[in-house]
Amino acid sequence: MCTDNRQIHEQSRANVVKIDKKLKFILHISSLVFVLLFAFKSNAQTSLAPSDTVTITLQDAEQRFISQDLAIIAAKYDVDIAKTNVLQSKLWYNPNVTYSQTFYNNGTKKFFDTNPESSNGEWSVQLQQMISYAGRHVNQVRLDKLDVERAQFTFEEVVRALKLQMYNDFSTVNGDQQKASLFKRQIVSLDTLIASTKKQLTLGVSSKNDLVRLQAEELNDKNQLLTTESELQDNETDLKILLHYPLKSYLKTKNNEALDQTQLPALADVINTANQNRGDLKYSHKTIDYQVQNLKLQRSLGVPDLSIGLDYDKAGGAGYNYSGIGISSDIPFFNRNQGQIAAAKYEISKAQVNDTLQATTVENEVEGAYFKLFKYKQQYDATDKNYASDLDQLETNAVNNYEKKLISLLDFLDQMRTYTSAKSDVIDLKTNYFNARQNLNYQVGTTIIK
């Protein structure tokens, strides 16, 4: 009986050894697979990482935007296309030549017989030129010239809208990069504290709960960093498209704007500047002139063209070698372009109403942007200029005091969260203040706040 128990015990030990070897083998394989996966992931990240870091200021972005933005370059062609319409409208009608001759001469039994000695040999030539009068040609040229001016105003609107987008993308990227740096510094500090807490835990001078709380705080910062970097990637992509940067370029923005030097002019002066510079308002004004000129054109189209022609006929008339001159024109008895003339009058009234609406819209948009900037300026000016540096000192003191056990973990986490939230608020305030300034410039149609 004792022998049987001994055999069972030895068999159990042998099984345990086998299982232990299998576990070691599985762990060894798992470690190897993990190392390979990590190496593959590192290589993949390296291949996908930006290969060129470009540090740009706002002035750099402005200069590159004007010269490199493809949307602006494409929109510029619309102005050139409108100019070609002026060129086309200046051209005269082409003259018309008609030639006819005998197909088959019954007398000579020949095809295409134009021999002067042949009987029934006939051929003739007609030359005609269409001439427009009543100002049709001149009115069309003037109308197309007005359209060139409208195309230029439309181009200005494209530039104005894209420039605002560029400014917003630049400031948002700049703010997101500052926030990302903030969270990265937080994570580095927490990493150090977590490593220290783990050592203290082994010595029995720290609790497991403290370690878990620090790890939870670090995970929260990592999640916020991931969200910030995701938004940063989207805005950076838009900015790279606007500035036409190549693939795998990483933009590092440097905002050197002196926000505290902003001086707001009087609202009346700002509105007056907008009335002189807004492309959509200038387009609206020019549309009235365009429709007035279109009415003149439609009236001239009610007068028919005149056709003058020269004829020569060898043998088809009353005598041989007939030459003559002819004039032809439609009689404007039924159609005098009445419908288009009436429509042109309505278009003038419509343009005048739209112009009034656009003027009202501009004034209200400028006023709204002005007071929005005014509020952000008030809040920015009211903020203590040492506030940002005081927040940085708060973080440094919190880390040092916690390491020295001068404050509890609860106080430390509360101060760190206060620091992160307040620092993010400072970044957002600067970003929103900058965007409000650029929005006022956008609404005015020119740079009124530098």
C-alpha positions as a Markdown table, in Angstrom:
| # | Residue | x | y | z |
|---|---|---|---|---|
| 1 | Met | 0.0 | 0.0 | 0.0 |
| 2 | Cys | 2.9 | 2.3 | 0.9 |
| 3 | Thr | 4.6 | 1.3 | -2.3 |
| 4 | Asp | 1.5 | 2.2 | -4.3 |
| 5 | Asn | 1.3 | 5.7 | -2.7 |
| 6 | Arg | 5.0 | 6.2 | -3.4 |
| 7 | Gln | 4.5 | 5.3 | -7.1 |
| 8 | Ile | 1.5 | 7.6 | -7.4 |
| 9 | His | 3.5 | 10.5 | -5.8 |
| 10 | Glu | 6.5 | 10.0 | -8.1 |
| 11 | Gln | 4.1 | 9.8 | -11.1 |
| 12 | Ser | 2.5 | 13.1 | -10.0 |
| 13 | Arg | 5.9 | 14.7 | -9.7 |
| 14 | Ala | 6.8 | 13.5 | -13.2 |
| 15 | Asn | 3.6 | 15.0 | -14.5 |
| 16 | Val | 4.3 | 18.3 | -12.8 |
| 17 | Val | 7.8 | 18.4 | -14.3 |
| 18 | Lys | 6.3 | 17.8 | -17.8 |
| 19 | Ile | 3.7 | 20.5 | -17.3 |
| 20 | Asp | 6.4 | 22.9 | -16.1 |
| 21 | Lys | 8.5 | 22.2 | -19.1 |
| 22 | Lys | 5.5 | 22.8 | -21.4 |
| 23 | Leu | 4.7 | 26.1 | -19.6 |
| 24 | Lys | 8.3 | 27.2 | -20.0 |
| 25 | Phe | 8.2 | 26.3 | -23.7 |
| 26 | Ile | 5.0 | 28.1 | -24.2 |
| 27 | Leu | 6.3 | 31.2 | -22.4 |
| 28 | His | 9.5 | 31.1 | -24.4 |
| 29 | Ile | 7.5 | 30.9 | -27.7 |
| 30 | Ser | 5.2 | 33.7 | -26.5 |
| 31 | Ser | 8.1 | 35.9 | -25.6 |
| 32 | Leu | 9.6 | 35.3 | -29.0 |
| 33 | Val | 6.4 | 36.1 | -30.8 |
| 34 | Phe | 6.0 | 39.3 | -28.7 |
| 35 | Val | 9.5 | 40.5 | -29.6 |
| 36 | Leu | 8.9 | 39.8 | -33.3 |
| 37 | Leu | 5.5 | 41.6 | -33.2 |
| 38 | Phe | 7.1 | 44.6 | -31.3 |
| 39 | Ala | 9.9 | 44.8 | -33.9 |
| 40 | Phe | 7.4 | 44.6 | -36.7 |
| 41 | Lys | 5.2 | 47.3 | -35.2 |
| 42 | Ser | 8.3 | 49.5 | -34.6 |
| 43 | Asn | 9.4 | 49.1 | -38.2 |
| 44 | Ala | 5.8 | 49.9 | -39.4 |
| 45 | Gln | 5.6 | 53.0 | -37.2 |
| 46 | Thr | 9.0 | 54.1 | -38.4 |
| 47 | Ser | 8.0 | 53.7 | -42.0 |
| 48 | Leu | 4.8 | 55.6 | -41.4 |
| 49 | Ala | 6.4 | 58.4 | -39.4 |
| 50 | Pro | 6.8 | 61.8 | -40.9 |
| 51 | Ser | 10.2 | 62.1 | -42.6 |
| 52 | Asp | 10.5 | 65.9 | -42.7 |
| 53 | Thr | 9.7 | 68.2 | -39.8 |
| 54 | Val | 9.0 | 71.8 | -41.0 |
| 55 | Thr | 8.9 | 74.6 | -38.4 |
| 56 | Ile | 6.7 | 77.4 | -39.7 |
| 57 | Thr | 5.6 | 80.7 | -38.3 |
| 58 | Leu | 2.4 | 82.5 | -39.2 |
| 59 | Gln | 4.2 | 84.7 | -41.6 |
| 60 | Asp | 5.7 | 81.7 | -43.3 |
| 61 | Ala | 2.2 | 80.2 | -43.7 |
| 62 | Glu | 0.8 | 83.4 | -45.2 |
| 63 | Gln | 3.5 | 83.6 | -47.8 |
| 64 | Arg | 3.3 | 80.0 | -48.8 |
| 65 | Phe | -0.5 | 80.1 | -48.8 |
| 66 | Ile | -0.6 | 82.8 | -51.5 |
| 67 | Ser | 2.0 | 81.2 | -53.7 |
| 68 | Gln | 1.3 | 77.5 | -53.2 |
| 69 | Asp | -2.4 | 77.0 | -52.5 |
| 70 | Leu | -3.8 | 75.0 | -55.4 |
| 71 | Ala | -7.4 | 76.1 | -54.9 |
| 72 | Ile | -6.3 | 79.8 | -55.3 |
| 73 | Ile | -4.3 | 78.9 | -58.4 |
| 74 | Ala | -7.3 | 77.1 | -59.9 |
| 75 | Ala | -9.8 | 79.9 | -58.9 |
| 76 | Lys | -7.5 | 82.4 | -60.7 |
| 77 | Tyr | -8.2 | 80.7 | -64.0 |
| 78 | Asp | -11.8 | 81.8 | -63.7 |
| 79 | Val | -10.7 | 85.4 | -64.1 |
| 80 | Asp | -8.7 | 84.5 | -67.1 |
| 81 | Ile | -11.6 | 82.6 | -68.6 |
| 82 | Ala | -13.8 | 85.7 | -68.2 |
| 83 | Lys | -11.2 | 87.8 | -70.0 |
| 84 | Thr | -11.4 | 85.4 | -72.9 |
| 85 | Asn | -15.1 | 86.1 | -73.2 |
| 86 | Val | -14.3 | 89.8 | -73.7 |
| 87 | Leu | -11.8 | 88.8 | -76.5 |
| 88 | Gln | -14.5 | 86.6 | -78.1 |
| 89 | Ser | -17.2 | 89.3 | -78.0 |
| 90 | Lys | -14.9 | 91.8 | -79.8 |
| 91 | Leu | -14.6 | 89.6 | -82.8 |
| 92 | Trp | -16.6 | 90.4 | -86.0 |
| 93 | Tyr | -18.8 | 87.9 | -87.7 |
| 94 | Asn | -17.0 | 85.8 | -90.3 |
| 95 | Pro | -17.8 | 86.5 | -93.9 |
| 96 | Asn | -19.8 | 83.9 | -95.8 |
| 97 | Val | -18.8 | 82.7 | -99.3 |
| 98 | Thr | -21.1 | 80.7 | -101.5 |
| 99 | Tyr | -20.0 | 79.1 | -104.7 |
| 100 | Ser | -22.2 | 77.1 | -107.2 |
| 101 | Gln | -21.6 | 75.6 | -110.6 |
| 102 | Thr | -23.1 | 73.2 | -113.2 |
| 103 | Phe | -23.1 | 69.6 | -112.0 |
| 104 | Tyr | -23.9 | 68.1 | -115.4 |
| 105 | Asn | -24.0 | 69.9 | -118.7 |
| 106 | Asn | -26.6 | 68.5 | -121.0 |
| 107 | Gly | -25.1 | 70.2 | -124.0 |
| 108 | Thr | -21.6 | 68.9 | -123.7 |
| 109 | Lys | -22.5 | 65.7 | -121.7 |
| 110 | Lys | -19.9 | 66.6 | -119.2 |
| 111 | Phe | -19.8 | 66.8 | -115.4 |
| 112 | Phe | -18.6 | 70.0 | -113.7 |
| 113 | Asp | -18.3 | 71.8 | -117.0 |
| 114 | Thr | -17.3 | 75.4 | -116.5 |
| 115 | Asn | -15.7 | 76.1 | -119.8 |
| 116 | Pro | -16.7 | 79.6 | -120.9 |
| 117 | Glu | -17.1 | 78.3 | -124.5 |
| 118 | Ser | -19.5 | 75.5 | -123.5 |
| 119 | Ser | -23.2 | 76.0 | -123.8 |
| 120 | Asn | -25.1 | 76.0 | -120.5 |
| 121 | Gly | -21.8 | 76.1 | -118.5 |
| 122 | Glu | -22.8 | 78.0 | -115.4 |
| 123 | Trp | -21.1 | 79.0 | -112.1 |
| 124 | Ser | -21.7 | 81.8 | -109.6 |
| 125 | Val | -20.1 | 83.3 | -106.4 |
| 126 | Gln | -21.8 | 85.1 | -103.5 |
| 127 | Leu | -19.9 | 87.0 | -100.7 |
| 128 | Gln | -21.9 | 88.1 | -97.7 |
| 129 | Gln | -21.0 | 89.9 | -94.4 |
| 130 | Met | -23.3 | 90.1 | -91.4 |
| 131 | Ile | -23.3 | 93.4 | -89.6 |
| 132 | Ser | -24.8 | 94.1 | -86.2 |
| 133 | Tyr | -25.9 | 97.6 | -85.4 |
| 134 | Ala | -28.0 | 99.4 | -82.8 |
| 135 | Gly | -25.1 | 98.8 | -80.3 |
| 136 | Arg | -25.4 | 95.1 | -80.0 |
| 137 | His | -21.7 | 94.4 | -80.5 |
| 138 | Val | -20.6 | 97.2 | -78.2 |
| 139 | Asn | -23.1 | 96.3 | -75.5 |
| 140 | Gln | -21.9 | 92.7 | -75.5 |
| 141 | Val | -18.3 | 93.7 | -75.0 |
| 142 | Arg | -19.2 | 96.1 | -72.1 |
| 143 | Leu | -21.3 | 93.3 | -70.5 |
| 144 | Asp | -18.4 | 90.8 | -70.7 |
| 145 | Lys | -16.0 | 93.4 | -69.2 |
| 146 | Leu | -18.3 | 93.8 | -66.2 |
| 147 | Asp | -18.3 | 90.1 | -65.9 |
| 148 | Val | -14.5 | 90.1 | -65.7 |
| 149 | Glu | -14.8 | 92.5 | -62.7 |
| 150 | Arg | -17.4 | 90.2 | -61.1 |
| 151 | Ala | -15.0 | 87.2 | -61.6 |
| 152 | Gln | -12.3 | 89.1 | -59.9 |
| 153 | Phe | -14.5 | 89.8 | -56.9 |
| 154 | Thr | -15.4 | 86.1 | -56.8 |
| 155 | Phe | -11.8 | 85.3 | -56.8 |
| 156 | Glu | -11.2 | 87.7 | -53.8 |
| 157 | Glu | -14.0 | 85.8 | -52.0 |
| 158 | Val | -12.3 | 82.5 | -52.6 |
| 159 | Val | -9.0 | 83.8 | -51.2 |
| 160 | Arg | -10.8 | 85.4 | -48.2 |
| 161 | Ala | -12.5 | 82.2 | -47.3 |
| 162 | Leu | -9.5 | 80.0 | -47.7 |
| 163 | Lys | -7.3 | 82.4 | -45.8 |
| 164 | Leu | -9.7 | 82.2 | -42.8 |
| 165 | Gln | -9.5 | 78.5 | -43.0 |
| 166 | Met | -5.7 | 78.6 | -43.1 |
| 167 | Tyr | -5.6 | 80.9 | -40.0 |
| 168 | Asn | -8.0 | 78.7 | -38.1 |
| 169 | Asp | -6.1 | 75.5 | -39.0 |
| 170 | Phe | -2.8 | 77.1 | -38.0 |
| 171 | Ser | -4.0 | 78.3 | -34.6 |
| 172 | Thr | -5.8 | 75.0 | -33.9 |
| 173 | Val | -2.7 | 73.0 | -34.8 |
| 174 | Asn | -0.6 | 75.3 | -32.6 |
| 175 | Gly | -3.0 | 74.9 | -29.7 |
| 176 | Asp | -3.2 | 71.1 | -30.1 |
| 177 | Gln | 0.6 | 70.8 | -30.2 |
| 178 | Gln | 0.8 | 72.7 | -27.0 |
| 179 | Lys | -1.8 | 70.5 | -25.4 |
| 180 | Ala | 0.0 | 67.4 | -26.6 |
| 181 | Ser | 3.2 | 68.6 | -25.0 |
| 182 | Leu | 1.3 | 69.3 | -21.8 |
| 183 | Phe | 0.0 | 65.8 | -21.6 |
| 184 | Lys | 3.3 | 64.3 | -22.5 |
| 185 | Arg | 5.0 | 66.2 | -19.6 |
| 186 | Gln | 2.3 | 65.0 | -17.3 |
| 187 | Ile | 2.8 | 61.4 | -18.4 |
| 188 | Val | 6.6 | 61.6 | -17.9 |
| 189 | Ser | 6.0 | 63.0 | -14.3 |
| 190 | Leu | 3.5 | 60.3 | -13.5 |
| 191 | Asp | 5.8 | 57.6 | -14.9 |
| 192 | Thr | 8.5 | 58.7 | -12.5 |
| 193 | Leu | 6.1 | 58.7 | -9.6 |
| 194 | Ile | 4.7 | 55.3 | -10.5 |
| 195 | Ala | 8.2 | 53.8 | -10.7 |
| 196 | Ser | 9.0 | 55.4 | -7.3 |
| 197 | Thr | 5.7 | 54.1 | -5.8 |
| 198 | Lys | 6.4 | 50.6 | -7.0 |
| 199 | Lys | 9.7 | 50.6 | -5.2 |
| 200 | Gln | 8.1 | 52.0 | -2.0 |
| 201 | Leu | 5.4 | 49.3 | -2.3 |
| 202 | Thr | 8.0 | 46.5 | -2.1 |
| 203 | Leu | 9.5 | 48.2 | 1.0 |
| 204 | Gly | 6.1 | 48.4 | 2.6 |
| 205 | Val | 6.0 | 52.2 | 2.8 |
| 206 | Ser | 3.3 | 52.8 | 0.2 |
| 207 | Ser | -0.1 | 51.3 | -0.5 |
| 208 | Lys | -1.4 | 49.5 | -3.6 |
| 209 | Asn | -4.2 | 51.9 | -3.8 |
| 210 | Asp | -1.8 | 54.8 | -4.3 |
| 211 | Leu | -0.2 | 53.0 | -7.2 |
| 212 | Val | -3.5 | 52.2 | -8.8 |
| 213 | Arg | -4.7 | 55.8 | -8.5 |
| 214 | Leu | -1.5 | 57.1 | -10.1 |
| 215 | Gln | -1.8 | 54.5 | -12.9 |
| 216 | Ala | -5.4 | 55.5 | -13.4 |
| 217 | Glu | -4.4 | 59.2 | -13.7 |
| 218 | Glu | -1.7 | 58.3 | -16.2 |
| 219 | Leu | -4.2 | 56.3 | -18.3 |
| 220 | Asn | -6.5 | 59.3 | -18.3 |
| 221 | Asp | -3.7 | 61.6 | -19.5 |
| 222 | Lys | -2.8 | 59.1 | -22.2 |
| 223 | Asn | -6.4 | 59.0 | -23.4 |
| 224 | Gln | -6.5 | 62.7 | -23.5 |
| 225 | Leu | -3.2 | 62.8 | -25.4 |
| 226 | Leu | -4.6 | 60.3 | -27.9 |
| 227 | Thr | -7.7 | 62.4 | -28.5 |
| 228 | Thr | -5.7 | 65.6 | -28.9 |
| 229 | Glu | -3.2 | 64.0 | -31.3 |
| 230 | Ser | -6.2 | 62.6 | -33.4 |
| 231 | Glu | -7.6 | 66.1 | -33.7 |
| 232 | Leu | -4.2 | 67.5 | -34.4 |
| 233 | Gln | -3.8 | 65.0 | -37.2 |
| 234 | Asp | -7.0 | 66.1 | -38.9 |
| 235 | Asn | -6.2 | 69.8 | -38.6 |
| 236 | Glu | -2.6 | 69.3 | -39.7 |
| 237 | Thr | -3.9 | 67.4 | -42.8 |
| 238 | Asp | -6.1 | 70.4 | -43.7 |
| 239 | Leu | -3.2 | 72.8 | -43.2 |
| 240 | Lys | -0.8 | 70.7 | -45.3 |
| 241 | Ile | -3.4 | 70.7 | -48.1 |
| 242 | Leu | -3.9 | 74.4 | -48.0 |
| 243 | Leu | -0.1 | 75.1 | -47.9 |
| 244 | His | 0.6 | 72.3 | -50.4 |
| 245 | Tyr | 3.2 | 70.4 | -48.3 |
| 246 | Pro | 4.3 | 67.0 | -49.6 |
| 247 | Leu | 3.5 | 63.6 | -48.1 |
| 248 | Lys | 5.2 | 62.7 | -44.7 |
| 249 | Ser | 5.8 | 66.3 | -43.8 |
| 250 | Tyr | 5.3 | 67.1 | -40.1 |
| 251 | Leu | 4.4 | 70.8 | -39.4 |
| 252 | Lys | 5.6 | 72.3 | -36.2 |
| 253 | Thr | 3.9 | 75.6 | -35.8 |
| 254 | Lys | 5.5 | 78.6 | -34.0 |
| 255 | Asn | 3.0 | 81.3 | -33.1 |
| 256 | Asn | 4.9 | 84.5 | -32.6 |
| 257 | Glu | 1.8 | 86.8 | -32.5 |
| 258 | Ala | 1.8 | 89.5 | -29.9 |
| 259 | Leu | -1.8 | 89.2 | -28.9 |
| 260 | Asp | -1.7 | 91.7 | -26.1 |
| 261 | Gln | -0.9 | 94.5 | -28.6 |
| 262 | Thr | -4.2 | 94.3 | -30.3 |
| 263 | Gln | -6.0 | 97.7 | -30.5 |
| 264 | Leu | -9.6 | 97.8 | -31.7 |
| 265 | Pro | -10.7 | 100.7 | -33.9 |
| 266 | Ala | -14.1 | 102.2 | -33.7 |
| 267 | Leu | -17.0 | 100.0 | -35.0 |
| 268 | Ala | -18.1 | 102.7 | -37.5 |
| 269 | Asp | -14.6 | 102.7 | -39.0 |
| 270 | Val | -14.6 | 98.9 | -39.2 |
| 271 | Ile | -17.9 | 98.8 | -41.0 |
| 272 | Asn | -16.9 | 101.5 | -43.4 |
| 273 | Thr | -13.7 | 99.5 | -44.2 |
| 274 | Ala | -15.8 | 96.4 | -44.8 |
| 275 | Asn | -18.1 | 98.3 | -47.2 |
| 276 | Gln | -15.1 | 99.3 | -49.3 |
| 277 | Asn | -13.3 | 95.9 | -49.2 |
| 278 | Arg | -15.8 | 93.0 | -49.0 |
| 279 | Gly | -15.6 | 91.1 | -52.3 |
| 280 | Asp | -19.2 | 89.8 | -52.0 |
| 281 | Leu | -20.5 | 93.3 | -51.5 |
| 282 | Lys | -18.5 | 94.7 | -54.4 |
| 283 | Tyr | -19.8 | 91.8 | -56.5 |
| 284 | Ser | -23.3 | 92.7 | -55.4 |
| 285 | His | -22.8 | 96.4 | -56.4 |
| 286 | Lys | -21.3 | 95.3 | -59.8 |
| 287 | Thr | -24.2 | 93.0 | -60.5 |
| 288 | Ile | -26.6 | 96.0 | -60.6 |
| 289 | Asp | -24.3 | 97.6 | -63.3 |
| 290 | Tyr | -24.1 | 94.2 | -65.0 |
| 291 | Gln | -27.9 | 93.9 | -65.2 |
| 292 | Val | -28.3 | 97.5 | -66.4 |
| 293 | Gln | -25.9 | 96.7 | -69.2 |
| 294 | Asn | -27.7 | 93.5 | -69.9 |
| 295 | Leu | -30.9 | 95.4 | -70.5 |
| 296 | Lys | -29.1 | 97.6 | -73.0 |
| 297 | Leu | -27.9 | 94.5 | -74.8 |
| 298 | Gln | -31.3 | 92.9 | -74.8 |
| 299 | Arg | -32.8 | 96.0 | -76.4 |
| 300 | Ser | -30.1 | 96.0 | -79.1 |
| 301 | Leu | -30.9 | 92.3 | -79.7 |
| 302 | Gly | -34.4 | 93.3 | -80.6 |
| 303 | Val | -33.0 | 95.0 | -83.7 |
| 304 | Pro | -32.1 | 92.4 | -86.4 |
| 305 | Asp | -28.7 | 92.1 | -88.0 |
| 306 | Leu | -28.0 | 93.4 | -91.5 |
| 307 | Ser | -26.5 | 91.3 | -94.2 |
| 308 | Ile | -24.6 | 92.8 | -97.1 |
| 309 | Gly | -23.6 | 90.7 | -100.1 |
| 310 | Leu | -21.9 | 90.8 | -103.5 |
| 311 | Asp | -23.0 | 88.4 | -106.3 |
| 312 | Tyr | -21.4 | 87.2 | -109.5 |
| 313 | Asp | -23.3 | 84.9 | -111.9 |
| 314 | Lys | -21.7 | 83.8 | -115.2 |
| 315 | Ala | -24.8 | 82.7 | -117.1 |
| 316 | Gly | -27.7 | 82.1 | -114.7 |
| 317 | Gly | -29.2 | 85.6 | -115.0 |
| 318 | Ala | -30.9 | 87.6 | -117.7 |
| 319 | Gly | -27.5 | 88.2 | -119.2 |
| 320 | Tyr | -24.0 | 86.8 | -119.0 |
| 321 | Asn | -21.5 | 87.8 | -116.3 |
| 322 | Tyr | -24.0 | 89.3 | -113.9 |
| 323 | Ser | -22.7 | 91.1 | -110.9 |
| 324 | Gly | -24.8 | 92.7 | -108.1 |
| 325 | Ile | -25.0 | 93.8 | -104.5 |
| 326 | Gly | -27.7 | 92.8 | -102.0 |
| 327 | Ile | -28.8 | 93.8 | -98.6 |
| 328 | Ser | -31.0 | 91.6 | -96.3 |
| 329 | Ser | -32.5 | 91.9 | -92.9 |
| 330 | Asp | -35.3 | 90.5 | -90.8 |
| 331 | Ile | -38.3 | 92.7 | -90.2 |
| 332 | Pro | -38.9 | 93.0 | -86.5 |
| 333 | Phe | -42.6 | 92.7 | -86.8 |
| 334 | Phe | -43.4 | 89.9 | -84.3 |
| 335 | Asn | -40.2 | 89.2 | -82.3 |
| 336 | Arg | -38.5 | 92.3 | -80.9 |
| 337 | Asn | -37.0 | 90.3 | -78.0 |
| 338 | Gln | -39.8 | 91.6 | -75.7 |
| 339 | Gly | -39.5 | 88.7 | -73.2 |
| 340 | Gln | -35.8 | 89.0 | -72.6 |
| 341 | Ile | -36.1 | 92.8 | -72.3 |
| 342 | Ala | -38.8 | 92.4 | -69.6 |
| 343 | Ala | -36.7 | 89.7 | -67.8 |
| 344 | Ala | -33.7 | 92.1 | -67.8 |
| 345 | Lys | -35.8 | 94.7 | -66.1 |
| 346 | Tyr | -36.8 | 92.3 | -63.4 |
| 347 | Glu | -33.1 | 91.2 | -63.0 |
| 348 | Ile | -32.2 | 94.9 | -62.3 |
| 349 | Ser | -34.9 | 95.0 | -59.5 |
| 350 | Lys | -33.7 | 91.7 | -58.2 |
| 351 | Ala | -30.1 | 92.8 | -58.1 |
| 352 | Gln | -31.0 | 96.0 | -56.3 |
| 353 | Val | -32.9 | 94.0 | -53.6 |
| 354 | Asn | -30.0 | 91.5 | -53.2 |
| 355 | Asp | -27.5 | 94.4 | -52.9 |
| 356 | Thr | -29.5 | 95.9 | -50.1 |
| 357 | Leu | -29.7 | 92.5 | -48.4 |
| 358 | Gln | -25.9 | 92.0 | -48.9 |
| 359 | Ala | -25.1 | 95.4 | -47.4 |
| 360 | Thr | -27.3 | 94.6 | -44.3 |
| 361 | Thr | -25.6 | 91.2 | -44.0 |
| 362 | Val | -22.1 | 92.7 | -44.1 |
| 363 | Glu | -22.9 | 95.2 | -41.4 |
| 364 | Asn | -24.4 | 92.6 | -39.1 |
| 365 | Glu | -21.6 | 90.1 | -39.7 |
| 366 | Val | -19.0 | 92.8 | -39.0 |
| 367 | Glu | -20.8 | 93.9 | -35.9 |
| 368 | Gly | -21.0 | 90.3 | -34.6 |
| 369 | Ala | -17.4 | 89.6 | -35.2 |
| 370 | Tyr | -16.4 | 92.9 | -33.7 |
| 371 | Phe | -18.1 | 92.3 | -30.3 |
| 372 | Lys | -17.0 | 88.7 | -30.2 |
| 373 | Leu | -13.4 | 89.9 | -30.5 |
| 374 | Phe | -14.1 | 92.6 | -28.0 |
| 375 | Lys | -15.2 | 90.0 | -25.4 |
| 376 | Tyr | -12.2 | 87.7 | -26.0 |
| 377 | Lys | -9.9 | 90.7 | -25.7 |
| 378 | Gln | -11.5 | 91.7 | -22.4 |
| 379 | Gln | -11.0 | 88.2 | -21.0 |
| 380 | Tyr | -7.5 | 88.0 | -22.3 |
| 381 | Asp | -6.5 | 91.4 | -21.0 |
| 382 | Ala | -8.0 | 90.6 | -17.6 |
| 383 | Thr | -5.9 | 87.5 | -17.2 |
| 384 | Asp | -2.8 | 87.9 | -15.1 |
| 385 | Lys | 0.3 | 87.8 | -17.4 |
| 386 | Asn | 2.1 | 85.6 | -14.8 |
| 387 | Tyr | -0.8 | 83.2 | -14.6 |
| 388 | Ala | 0.7 | 80.7 | -17.0 |
| 389 | Ser | 4.1 | 80.6 | -15.3 |
| 390 | Asp | 2.3 | 80.3 | -11.9 |
| 391 | Leu | 0.5 | 77.3 | -13.2 |
| 392 | Asp | 3.8 | 75.7 | -14.2 |
| 393 | Gln | 5.1 | 76.4 | -10.7 |
| 394 | Leu | 2.0 | 74.8 | -9.3 |
| 395 | Glu | 2.7 | 71.5 | -11.1 |
| 396 | Thr | 6.4 | 71.6 | -10.1 |
| 397 | Asn | 5.5 | 72.2 | -6.4 |
| 398 | Ala | 2.8 | 69.4 | -6.5 |
| 399 | Val | 5.3 | 66.8 | -7.8 |
| 400 | Asn | 8.0 | 67.8 | -5.3 |
| 401 | Asn | 5.7 | 68.0 | -2.3 |
| 402 | Tyr | 4.2 | 64.6 | -3.1 |
| 403 | Glu | 7.6 | 63.0 | -3.5 |
| 404 | Lys | 8.6 | 64.5 | -0.1 |
| 405 | Lys | 5.2 | 63.3 | 1.4 |
| 406 | Leu | 4.3 | 66.8 | 2.3 |
| 407 | Ile | 0.9 | 66.4 | 0.7 |
| 408 | Ser | -1.5 | 63.4 | 0.3 |
| 409 | Leu | -2.1 | 61.6 | -3.0 |
| 410 | Leu | -5.6 | 63.1 | -3.1 |
| 411 | Asp | -4.2 | 66.7 | -2.8 |
| 412 | Phe | -1.5 | 65.9 | -5.4 |
| 413 | Leu | -4.0 | 64.5 | -8.0 |
| 414 | Asp | -6.3 | 67.5 | -7.3 |
| 415 | Gln | -3.5 | 70.0 | -8.0 |
| 416 | Met | -2.4 | 68.1 | -11.1 |
| 417 | Arg | -5.9 | 68.1 | -12.5 |
| 418 | Thr | -6.3 | 71.7 | -11.7 |
| 419 | Tyr | -3.1 | 72.4 | -13.5 |
| 420 | Thr | -4.0 | 70.4 | -16.6 |
| 421 | Ser | -7.5 | 71.9 | -16.9 |
| 422 | Ala | -6.3 | 75.5 | -16.3 |
| 423 | Lys | -3.4 | 75.2 | -18.7 |
| 424 | Ser | -5.7 | 73.8 | -21.4 |
| 425 | Asp | -8.0 | 76.8 | -20.7 |
| 426 | Val | -5.2 | 79.2 | -21.2 |
| 427 | Ile | -4.3 | 77.5 | -24.5 |
| 428 | Asp | -7.9 | 77.6 | -25.6 |
| 429 | Leu | -8.3 | 81.3 | -24.7 |
| 430 | Lys | -5.3 | 82.2 | -26.8 |
| 431 | Thr | -6.5 | 80.1 | -29.7 |
| 432 | Asn | -10.0 | 81.5 | -29.6 |
| 433 | Tyr | -8.7 | 85.1 | -29.2 |
| 434 | Phe | -6.5 | 84.6 | -32.3 |
| 435 | Asn | -9.3 | 83.1 | -34.3 |
| 436 | Ala | -11.7 | 86.0 | -33.3 |
| 437 | Arg | -9.1 | 88.5 | -34.6 |
| 438 | Gln | -8.8 | 86.6 | -37.9 |
| 439 | Asn | -12.6 | 86.3 | -38.1 |
| 440 | Leu | -13.0 | 90.1 | -37.9 |
| 441 | Asn | -10.4 | 90.5 | -40.7 |
| 442 | Tyr | -12.4 | 88.0 | -42.7 |
| 443 | Gln | -15.6 | 89.8 | -42.2 |
| 444 | Val | -14.0 | 93.2 | -43.1 |
| 445 | Gly | -12.4 | 91.8 | -46.2 |
| 446 | Thr | -8.9 | 93.0 | -45.3 |
| 447 | Thr | -6.4 | 92.9 | -42.5 |
| 448 | Ile | -7.6 | 95.5 | -40.0 |
| 449 | Ile | -6.2 | 93.7 | -36.9 |
| 450 | Lys | -2.6 | 92.7 | -37.2 |
